[in-house]
Amino acid sequence: MELKNTNLFSCIPMKKFSLFLLDVIASSCFANSDKPITQVETGSLQGIVEYNMIVFKNIPYAASPVSDLC
């Protein structure tokens, strides 16, 4: 029985691609972890991290006035 002479270097591009794909999948699992959530009286708010600060945007503070304010 004769063994084939296989070139081990032909597998390296596929291994590199597999490692790259694994890295992309692993990093996408943690992509949502930088969105902090806080609880308030009316529910929860989801923020974002901008310039190393946690920012919460579009927070409804009060109902808009519907009658005369005078």
C-alpha positions as CSV (number, residue, x, y, z in Angstrom):
1,M,0.0,0.0,0.0
2,E,1.5,3.3,-1.1
3,L,0.8,6.5,0.8
4,K,0.0,9.6,-1.2
5,N,2.3,12.6,-0.8
6,T,-0.1,15.3,0.3
7,N,1.0,18.9,0.5
8,L,0.3,20.3,3.9
9,F,0.5,23.9,2.7
10,S,-2.6,23.5,0.6
11,C,-4.7,23.3,3.7
12,I,-3.4,26.6,5.2
13,P,-5.6,29.0,3.2
14,M,-8.7,27.1,4.3
15,K,-7.5,27.0,7.9
16,K,-6.9,30.8,7.8
17,F,-10.4,31.4,6.3
18,S,-11.9,29.1,9.0
19,L,-10.2,31.0,11.8
20,F,-11.3,34.4,10.2
21,L,-14.9,33.2,10.0
22,L,-14.8,31.9,13.6
23,D,-13.4,35.3,14.7
24,V,-16.2,37.2,12.9
25,I,-18.9,35.0,14.4
26,A,-17.4,35.3,17.9
27,S,-17.1,39.1,17.7
28,S,-20.7,39.4,16.5
29,C,-21.9,37.6,19.6
30,F,-20.5,40.4,21.7
31,A,-21.5,43.3,19.4
32,N,-24.6,44.0,21.4
33,S,-22.9,44.0,24.8
34,D,-21.9,47.7,24.5
35,K,-25.5,48.9,24.7
36,P,-26.2,49.5,28.4
37,I,-29.8,49.2,29.7
38,T,-31.2,51.0,32.7
39,Q,-34.5,50.6,34.5
40,V,-36.7,53.7,35.2
41,E,-40.2,54.0,36.6
42,T,-41.9,53.8,33.2
43,G,-39.8,50.9,31.9
44,S,-36.3,50.4,30.6
45,L,-34.0,52.6,28.5
46,Q,-31.3,51.4,26.1
47,G,-28.3,53.6,25.6
48,I,-25.2,53.6,23.5
49,V,-21.5,54.2,24.2
50,E,-20.1,57.3,22.4
51,Y,-16.6,58.6,23.0
52,N,-16.2,56.5,26.2
53,M,-19.5,57.9,27.6
54,I,-22.8,56.1,28.1
55,V,-25.5,58.2,26.3
56,F,-29.3,57.8,26.5
57,K,-31.1,59.6,23.7
58,N,-34.8,60.3,23.0
59,I,-36.0,60.1,26.6
60,P,-39.6,61.2,27.0
61,Y,-39.6,63.5,30.1
62,A,-43.1,64.7,30.1
63,A,-46.3,64.8,28.1
64,S,-46.7,67.7,25.7
65,P,-49.2,70.4,26.7
66,V,-52.6,70.1,25.2
67,S,-54.3,73.2,26.6
68,D,-53.5,76.9,27.2
69,L,-50.5,77.5,29.4
70,C,-51.5,81.0,30.4
